[in-house]
Amino acid sequence: MDDPIKSGRGRGGRGAPFGGPTTKKELRRPMFAASPPPPAEPEDPPAVSETSADDVAERLNQINIQSDDGNFNVNASEFVPKFGLSVAADAFFPYQEEEIIPIQEEEKHGPAVSILYEAMYQLTLEPGRFDSIARQLTQDLNLVIKEYSTMETLAEVILENGINEPNFRYTGARLCDYLSLHLTMIIEGATLRQILMQKCNREFKLRDKLIAENSTRLRGFTIFIAELFQQLEIQVGAVVQRVQVLGNAILELIITLGTHPDKENIKCIVQTLKCCGSVLEEEERSKPGNNGTTPIIDKTFKFLVELSSNPELEPGLGDMLLHLVNLRSANWGHSPPSTAQVLSDLPGPLDLEPVFYAPDGQVLTMEEYDFLQEYGLNDEDNFGEVQWSTGEDNPGMGDEMEAAYDEFLRGQS
């Protein structure tokens, strides 16, 4: 009897992403939550900044608005999604009022959803071909997307897989940035990026409910937002910059996770800040008016230091948080400035003249070097190798050469 063939396992033991190793299967479909009961009154989490959570959520709805002059303006207020919701409502649950068409009914959206799934499958198997796959995906989607609901479903697919599939989060964030730059259509006044930000806003506003009922989803969302913050860029006038509201949302999500400090939530906090902590700090330090300070990051880390001494933490979790604090103190593990940078900071001009050495190791001036060259004492046989000698047969320079060298030295004094 033949031995059974043992199939290998991919990184993380999950096998081929979104399908089996031999037969390509359909990507895992996004899971839509059922209508939730009225949420309980959540406890107020510690504030980390003057920017309230409602302000962060409001700004998420205003990302990348296109003004009349063709430039993107993150502060524009004219974009209101045309599905009859008020983003300023106290309790904002879009999936209660917003009609979400099941992804199984792909035929209602034309080939767009199938095209996206195929590209995601290829990207997971061949991430090194990201540029060519994303380019072809963009070209295909630009031809087939005709309805707002189709764009909405595409954003839902990307977000759901970014939350639920750890191996897709980095690639998904890159894909969001690429599509936001190259998917050109605007339907009902909205772009794919704006719709994606609306859906991120939905999850962000549910963070207190998720931490109590579905912390796994909240952790996945937090890490995906961290990847998205590093990858997604917007253009404001002539300036390309990161979406700062995503950075503010990350810090709010970290505080929410810290209010329920179990092992998995603490690990998520550490993983998130290791992923994007240095970028968050750099962005805050470069803000006009901060004068190189980072007050919001400082408050967040003060909260983490206090959390590390919580007696209810499992053994080792406090040390994990303190290690994160020490990592920040060590410039997030970044290398010190290079030698070239150090030399550029030295006062005075930098001498780039060559330096010559005699066989005894003494430094030669250019004049002495020219003299030795003229009399043939600077050939490769003498300077290129170490000459081993007993010290008995040392002919020296000779009388004529010694006299010439003495005269040369007197001329230098």
Secondary structure, DSSP 8 states (H G I E B T S, - for coil): ----------GGG--STTS-SSS-------------------------SSS-HHHHHHHHTTTTEE-TTS-EETT------SSS--TT-SS--HHHHS----TT-GGGGTTHHHHHHHHHHHHHH-GGGHHHHHHHHHHHHHHH---HHHHHHHHHHHHHHHHH-GGGHHHHHHHHHHHHHH----BTTB-HHHHHHHHHHHHHHTHHHHHHH-HHHHHHHHHHHHHHHHH-EEEETTEEEE-HHHHHHHHHHHHHHHTS--HHHHHHHHHHHHHHHHHHHHHHHTSTTSTT--HHHHHHHHHHHHHHT-TTS-TTHHHHHHHHHHHHHTGGG-----HHHHHHTSSS-------EE-TTS-EE-HHHHHHHHHTT--SHHHHSS-----SS----S-HHHHHHHHHHHHHH-
